[in-house]
Amino acid sequence: MGGIDKPRLLVGGVSMLDRAIVAVRELDASSIIAVGPEPACAQASRPTSAAAPTTKSTRATTTPVQWVREDPPFTGPAAAIVAALAVPAAHDPEWTFVLACDLPRVDAAVRQLLDDIVLLPSDTDGACLSDASSRPQWLTGVYRTDALRRAAASVADQGRDQSVRSLFADLAIASVADRSGGADDIDTWEDFRRFTKEDV
């Protein structure tokens, strides 16, 4: 798409970045970490009026976004996940969502994953949505935080230029059919035009 900053593309008047932030804020997330260049203003780290959370939780409306970069930048999403997990936390939540920022229906993805994880066997390390060809969409998933940390510690070269598949290679991940269209992403201008014509 010509190097455009895809996460800040507006779909339905709200950037895809803000959509992802709001989706996890509505779950009362204890922390939110975005990997990428921090915006010049703080607007992307706050819910916009068009995407304001409906939950009454105070934390859901105030959880700040912490910004980090993979080192060096542009070494891929596996390195980005490793960088996010390196951010100090007071305590680890049981589950961690890993979400790409080019998902116009990210809220639907989060809802489906939240519903599906309660059905997983206790020895499963997480779940991700799969597309129509049954290909796992690792960046639309929810994983046990301790399992993610084990994976991050074992991946070669801190994930730099490694595939996300290699990061998750030793984990027991359930791939569940995307029933909501939540894993559909925007990779081309044709995709963008299709989503902006729909009520998302």
N, C-alpha and C positions, 0 to 999 in steps of 0.2 A: 504493500500500500504506500510505497514511496517514502518509507521511513517516518510516517506520521505517528504521533503519540496516541496509539490506539486506545489505551485505557481512558483517555479524556474525551473520546468521541461521545457525543450526546445521542442517546437513544431514548425517545420519549421525554426529552428535555432534561435527562439526568445522565451524567457520565457513567461509563461502565465501571470505573474505579469507585465512584460513590455508591453505585449499586452493590458492589461487593462489600464495601465497608458497612453499609446499612444492613445488609443481609445478616452479617455476623453480630452486629450491634443488637439486633432484635433478639438474638439468642442470649443476650447478657454476657457476651464474651469478656473474659477477664483481661485479655490483651489482644491487640490487633497489630500485626507487623506487616508492613508493605516493603517489598524489595524493589528498589528502583530509585531514580533521581527524585529527591524531595521537591515538591512543587514550590514555586516562588512564594505563593500565598498559602494560607492554611485552609482554604475553602474545601479542598478535596479531603481533608481529614475531619470535616464536620458534615453531618447529614444536611442535604439541601432541603428546602421546603417542599420540593416536589417528591422527595423520597423520605420524608421524616418518618422515623419509626413509630409504630402504633403502640408498642409496649409502654407500660407505665414505669418500668425499671429506671432508676436514676442512672445506673452504670451504663445501660444500653444507650443512653443519649450523650454520655460524657466520656466513654472509654477512648482515650487518645490513640492516634495512629503513630506508631514508632517506625521511622524510616531507616532502612539499612541498604547497603549495596553489596552485591557479591564481589569478591576480590580475585582477580580484577573484574571490572564491569564487562558485561556482555559475554560471560562464559557459560551462560545457559541456566535453565530453570533448576537443574539439580544443584548447582552451586548456589542459586538463590535460596533454595530451601535450607541448605546447610547454613547459609549466612543468617537466615531468620531464626533458626534454632539456636544460634550462638548468642542471641540477645538474652542477657540475664533476666531471669524471672523469679519472683518471690516464691511461687509454687507452680507446678505444672498442672494444667487441667488434664482430665483423663483423655479427652479427644482434642485433636487439632484439625481444623479445616485447611486444606490447601486448595486455593482457588486462583485460576488464571484471571487476569483483569480484562479479558476480551469476551466476556460472557454476558450478553444482553439479558438473559433470563437466569442470572445467578441466584436470584431469590428462590426460583423454582427448584434449582439444583440443591440448594441448602435444605429446603423443606423435604425433598425426597430422601436425601442422605440421612437427615435426622430421623425420618420415619424408618428407614431401612436398617440403621445400625442396631436397633433394638432386636432385630430378628437374626442377627449374626451369631454364630457359635462363639462361645467365650474365648476360644483360642484363635479367633480371627484378629488380625492386626489392623484391619480397616476395610473400607469400601470405596470404590470409585465408580462413576457412571461409565457405561460403555455405549458407543455409538451404534448406528444401525447395522454395521458390519461386525459387531461384537468386539471391536477394538477398545481396550481400556483407555479411558481419558484420565490419566493419573493426576492431572491438574484440576480435576473436578472431583475431589474426594475428601474423605474424612478418615483420619488415622489415629490410632492410639499414640499419644505423645511419647511414651517411653519407647515404643517400637520405632517411631520416627527418629528419635535420638540415637538408638542403636544403629539404624541404617546410616545416619549422617556420620557417625563415628567410624563406620567401616568402609564407606565409599572411597574410592581412590582419589587422591589429590583434592580433597574437600569438594568433590563433585564438579570441579572445573572441566568444562567441555565433555562431561559424562552425560549419558542419556538418563532421563528420569526412570526409565525401566531398570537401569542398572542400580539406581539408588534403592529401588523397592525389590530387587531381585530375591532377597532372602526373607522377605516378609510374606505372610499369608494374607493376601488382599482379595476380597470378594469383588468381582466385577458384576455390577447390576445393570440391567437394561434401563436406559434412560427413558422413563415414562413421561417426562414433563417437557422435554426439549431443553432442559437446563444446561446440557453439555454442548449445545450448539454455539459455536463461536463465530467471530467475525474475522476472517482472514483476507477478504478481498472487498473491493468497493461494491461488487455485486451483492455480497453478503450484507454489507451495510445498507444498501438500498432496499433489500428484502426486509430486513428487520425494521427499518424506519417506516415502512409502509404498514407494518403490523402494529396492533395494540399490545405492546409488551409491558 
